[in-house]
Amino acid sequence: MTTLLWRIVVAPATSWRAWRLHRRNTTGQSYDTAWRAARLDHHPDEMVYRLHGHQPPDPDPDPHT
């Protein structure tokens, strides 16, 4: 199941707010970023999770393996 589908099933109201925020934004904000903003706007207690998913991937120490 994709992240988008999972979010729609588990948090439909947040997904709807994120979709509207994403459509209104003219700066090219991704849906993923809009979803996090919408979620934290209505659920400030989840602020501790705000960086989840925004980390760069770990560098591969040996790309030939």
C-alpha positions as CSV (number, residue, x, y, z in Angstrom):
1,M,0.0,0.0,0.0
2,T,1.4,3.4,-0.9
3,T,1.9,6.2,1.6
4,L,-0.7,8.3,-0.2
5,L,-3.3,5.6,0.0
6,W,-2.4,4.7,3.6
7,R,-2.9,8.3,4.6
8,I,-6.2,8.6,2.9
9,V,-7.5,5.5,4.6
10,V,-6.2,6.3,8.1
11,A,-6.6,10.1,8.2
12,P,-9.2,11.2,5.5
13,A,-9.8,14.6,7.1
14,T,-6.1,15.4,7.2
15,S,-5.7,14.2,3.6
16,W,-8.5,16.4,2.4
17,R,-7.0,19.5,4.2
18,A,-3.6,18.6,2.7
19,W,-5.0,18.3,-0.8
20,R,-6.7,21.7,-0.5
21,L,-3.5,23.2,0.9
22,H,-1.4,21.7,-1.9
23,R,-3.8,23.0,-4.6
24,R,-3.8,26.5,-3.2
25,N,-0.1,26.7,-2.8
26,T,1.7,28.4,-5.7
27,T,5.3,27.8,-4.6
28,G,5.4,24.1,-5.6
29,Q,4.9,22.6,-2.2
30,S,4.7,18.9,-2.4
31,Y,1.6,17.0,-1.2
32,D,3.8,15.2,1.4
33,T,4.8,18.6,2.9
34,A,1.3,19.9,2.7
35,W,0.0,16.7,4.5
36,R,2.5,17.2,7.3
37,A,1.6,20.9,7.6
38,A,-2.1,20.1,7.7
39,R,-1.6,17.3,10.3
40,L,0.5,19.5,12.6
41,D,-1.9,22.3,12.3
42,H,-4.8,20.2,13.7
43,H,-2.7,17.9,15.9
44,P,0.0,19.9,17.6
45,D,0.7,17.0,20.0
46,E,2.4,15.2,17.1
47,M,5.0,17.9,16.7
48,V,7.7,15.5,17.9
49,Y,7.2,13.6,14.6
50,R,7.7,16.6,12.4
51,L,11.1,15.5,11.1
52,H,10.1,12.0,10.3
53,G,10.6,11.4,6.6
54,H,12.5,14.6,6.0
55,Q,16.0,13.1,6.5
56,P,18.3,12.6,3.6
57,P,19.0,9.0,2.8
58,D,22.0,7.4,4.4
59,P,25.0,7.5,2.1
60,D,26.0,4.1,0.8
61,P,29.5,3.4,2.0
62,D,30.2,0.9,-0.8
63,P,28.1,1.5,-3.9
64,H,29.5,-1.7,-5.6
65,T,27.9,-4.1,-3.2
